[in-house]
Amino acid sequence: MIRIHNSLIGGVERKALAWLVRRMPARVTPDALTAFGIFGAALTLLGYALTPWSPAFLWLASLGLVFHWLGDSLDGSLARFRQIERPRYGFFLDQSVDVIGNLLIALGIGLSVYVRMDFALLALAGYHALSVYSLVRACVSGEFHVALAGSGPTEMRLLIITMNTMIFIFGAPLFVVRGLAMTWCDVTVILLAAGYFATFVWQVAIYAGKLSRAEAPPARASEQP
C-alpha cells in the first residue's frame, strides 16, 4: 500500500522523524514506540482531568500530546528505517491503537473544565468519520492518505497544544448562549467538529463521483431497425 503524507507541515515533520530515527537506541523497538504513544494519550487525559485543581496541568496534557506524537509517528518510521517492516501487522496495529489514543485524548478534553464532554465526543466522531473515509479509500485505491485537506494528526495535536497555551495565558471564562453555558474552547471544538463532518461529506462526494465515472457501465448499443 502506498502511503501519502501531504499535510501542511508534512515536509518538516518528515525531516524531524528522519533525524530522530537515526539516533534512536537499538533497544527501542517500533512496538515499544506504539506503546509509548498510548502512554502519551493517557498522560494527556490525566493532565486534563487535573485541571479543576490548577490550569498548570494543561502543560502536562500538552506534554502527553508530544509523547503521543513521538510514539505514533516514530513507530512506522523506525521500522522503515531499520528495514524491519511488517506491513499488514504494522498497519493493522497502528490504525487500531489510534482509536484508543484518540478516545483517551477526547475524553481528557471533555473531563477538563474548559470543554463540554458532548462537544469533545462530537469532535471525536467527526475526526473518526474522516479516518474511516481514509481507510475505506485505502482499501479501494491502495493509497493511504495520512492527511486530508492538508491536515493530519500532527496538525490536530498542534492545534490542541495551542488551545492549551491560550487557555493558560488568557483563561476561558464562561458565557451563556440561549441558556447554555460555554467557553470559547467549546465554540472552537464545535467549529472543529463541523469542519470535520463538512470535509467528510465533501471528500466522499468527490471520490464517489470519481469512482462512478471510472466504473461507468458501457453505453448500450442502439438497436438496429
Number of C-alpha atoms within 10 A of each C-alpha: 12 10 11 12 18 16 20 15 14 18 11 10 14 15 10 12 16 14 11 15 17 11 8 12 9 7 7 11 15 22 16 12 22 25 15 20 27 25 19 28 30 23 23 30 26 23 25 29 20 19 20 13 9 11 21 17 21 24 18 20 29 25 18 26 29 20 21 30 22 18 23 26 20 24 24 22 18 22 18 15 12 14 9 11 16 12 13 10 9 17 14 11 13 17 13 11 17 20 13 13 22 19 20 21 28 23 22 25 27 21 21 21 17 23 22 18 18 14 22 23 18 19 22 21 17 20 22 19 16 21 21 13 18 21 17 14 17 16 12 11 12 13 16 18 19 19 20 19 11 13 16 20 18 22 16 14 17 15 12 18 20 13 17 23 17 13 18 16 10 8 15 17 12 14 11 9 8 5 7 8 12 17 17 17 21 21 13 14 21 18 13 20 21 15 14 21 19 14 18 22 13 12 17 16 11 11 13 13 12 12 12 11 10 9 9 9 8 6 6 6 6 6 5 4 3
